[in-house]
Amino acid sequence: MEKAEPVVVQLYCRFEITVDDSDVVFEAAERRLRSADIDWPSEQDTLEGAVAELRTDLAQSVASLVDPDRVLADVPGAEVRRGRWWAEVGAPSERFQPGFGAPAEET
């Protein structure tokens, strides 16, 4: 029996997250950063510098808590190979309206 070629699937998501207590988010992001397997001597930033930066940017802190590897962690034969995500404070970006393009780009 021949093994089938893998199929690549693009998964697009947008979440609206309400933050009632930014300090709790900052603390969770800091814990995750401190426990991450990062070789800090090879980085441009230090751990303390990265923590300080994270604690001043709520959107960055929220984005740092996203773990795409867990999306399909319990599904054999499926693997998250790469991804791109970010968070922005405020209303949804025009890039994420129906059609995934800015209204001026649609034809």
C-alpha positions in Angstrom: 0.0 0.0 0.0 1.4 3.4 -1.0 1.6 6.1 1.6 -0.5 9.2 0.6 1.2 12.5 0.3 0.5 14.9 3.2 -2.1 17.5 2.6 -1.4 21.0 3.8 -4.4 22.8 5.3 -4.4 26.5 6.2 -6.4 27.3 9.4 -7.4 31.0 9.8 -8.7 32.2 13.2 -9.6 35.4 14.8 -10.5 35.7 18.5 -11.9 38.6 20.4 -10.5 38.5 23.9 -11.8 40.7 26.8 -9.2 41.4 29.4 -10.7 42.3 32.8 -7.4 42.3 34.7 -4.3 43.1 32.7 -2.0 42.3 35.6 -3.2 38.7 35.5 -2.3 38.5 31.8 1.1 40.2 32.4 1.9 37.7 35.2 0.9 34.7 33.1 3.0 36.0 30.1 5.9 36.6 32.4 5.7 33.0 33.9 5.5 31.5 30.4 8.5 33.6 29.2 10.6 32.7 32.3 9.8 29.0 31.8 10.6 29.0 28.1 13.6 27.2 26.8 15.4 30.2 25.5 19.2 30.5 25.2 19.3 34.1 26.6 23.1 34.6 26.1 22.6 34.1 22.4 19.7 36.6 22.3 20.0 40.4 21.7 17.8 41.0 24.8 18.1 39.8 28.3 15.4 37.9 30.2 14.8 40.9 32.5 14.6 43.2 29.5 12.1 40.9 27.7 10.0 40.7 30.8 10.0 44.4 31.3 8.9 44.9 27.6 6.2 42.2 27.9 4.8 43.9 31.0 4.2 47.2 29.1 2.4 45.8 26.1 -0.9 44.0 26.7 -1.4 42.9 23.1 2.1 41.4 23.1 1.5 39.6 26.4 -1.8 38.1 25.1 -0.1 37.0 21.9 2.7 35.4 23.9 0.2 33.2 25.6 -1.0 31.6 22.3 0.3 28.1 21.9 -0.4 26.8 18.4 1.4 23.5 19.1 -1.5 22.6 21.4 -4.2 23.0 18.7 -3.7 19.4 17.4 -1.6 18.0 20.2 -3.8 15.0 20.7 -4.5 14.2 17.0 -2.1 11.6 15.6 -1.0 12.2 12.1 -1.5 16.0 12.2 1.1 18.5 13.1 1.3 22.3 13.3 4.4 23.1 11.2 4.4 26.8 11.4 2.1 29.7 12.1 1.8 33.5 12.4 -0.2 35.2 15.1 -0.4 38.6 16.8 -2.7 40.6 18.9 -3.9 44.1 18.5 -5.9 46.3 21.0 -9.1 47.7 19.6 -11.6 46.9 16.8 -11.0 44.0 14.3 -8.5 44.9 11.6 -9.9 45.3 8.1 -7.6 42.4 7.1 -9.9 40.1 9.0 -13.3 41.1 7.6 -15.1 38.7 5.3 -12.9 38.0 2.3 -9.7 38.5 4.3 -8.7 41.6 2.3 -9.0 45.2 2.9 -12.3 46.5 1.3 -10.4 48.5 -1.3 -8.6 45.3 -2.4 -11.8 43.4 -3.1 -13.1 43.3 -6.7 
